[in-house]
Amino acid sequence: MRVFCDLHLHSCLSPCGSDDMTPNNLVNMAALLGYQLIAVTDHNACGNAGAAMEAGRAAGLVVVPGMELCTAEEAHVVCLFPELDAAQEFEKLVVQNSPPLKNRPEIFGRQLLLNAADEPIGEEERMLLASSFLTAEDAAAQARALGGAAFPAHVDRDSYSLIASLGAIPPEPGFCAAEISPAGDARALLRVHPELEGLVLPMDSDAHYLENMIDPLFWLDLPDVSARSLIAVLNGELLVPWHRPGRTADGLSWEQNQNK
């Protein structure tokens, strides 16, 4: 089953996100664009994931709970989970391993918590843009221990990516996927960073505003539309066809490469 995915979306909980990125707005925009599966990945928090999951069920869309963790390397790693309680357990670990800083909304933006009806239920007080003390390796290990998966975000960018911070994707976390930005040159990146060869390379929007949500570019051929099937692929436990524009160094599609 060809499932179009966006695995990196921010709600209004992220201080750099628009207040219009409410659970219902982002879910229904994703449905209008043609996605079957999305992930809500706010910075260092998952407080709006439950509301987005409920909105997704109403819209006929699977919403995977997660977060975009800022690691000790000052790199972003997307962490996804099969169930909300696993994401919340991971959030507790992040809180325990983060500096005790309070958000300053007048500087960094508000961090809005909403229910499934898009009604305000509070604001997150801790500063979500701060780097945690967890390394990328810690993030990968802890996500897997909770039944989830992790992959480095926007590895083609020159800030807040593992490649920008470390010069390469290290082997120790054992990542089976790495995200490339929609504007990134995947073929050029693969030539310079052969460690990406063989990884699933999703192309996600990283949208913080409704107008930044993009038409579907990346799909996975999943046995069903579920968080568990997605996570199995991201952990290398399930090998399936996948596609994004220009997905290989030689420009061939997955099917063509299998028949070379």
Secondary structure as UniProt FT lines:
FT   STRAND          2..9
FT   TURN            12..13
FT   TURN            15..16
FT   TURN            19..20
FT   HELIX           23..33
FT   STRAND          37..43
FT   TURN            47..48
FT   HELIX           49..59
FT   STRAND          62..70
FT   TURN            72..73
FT   STRAND          76..80
FT   HELIX           84..96
FT   HELIX           105..108
FT   STRAND          112..114
FT   TURN            116..117
FT   STRAND          120..123
FT   TURN            128..129
FT   HELIX           136..145
FT   TURN            146..147
FT   STRAND          149..152
FT   TURN            155..156
FT   HELIX           162..166
FT   TURN            172..173
FT   TURN            182..183
FT   HELIX           186..192
FT   HELIX           194..196
FT   TURN            197..198
FT   HELIX           210..212
FT   STRAND          219..221
FT   HELIX           227..234
FT   TURN            235..236
FT   STRAND          242..243
FT   TURN            245..246
FT   TURN            249..250
FT   HELIX           254..258
//
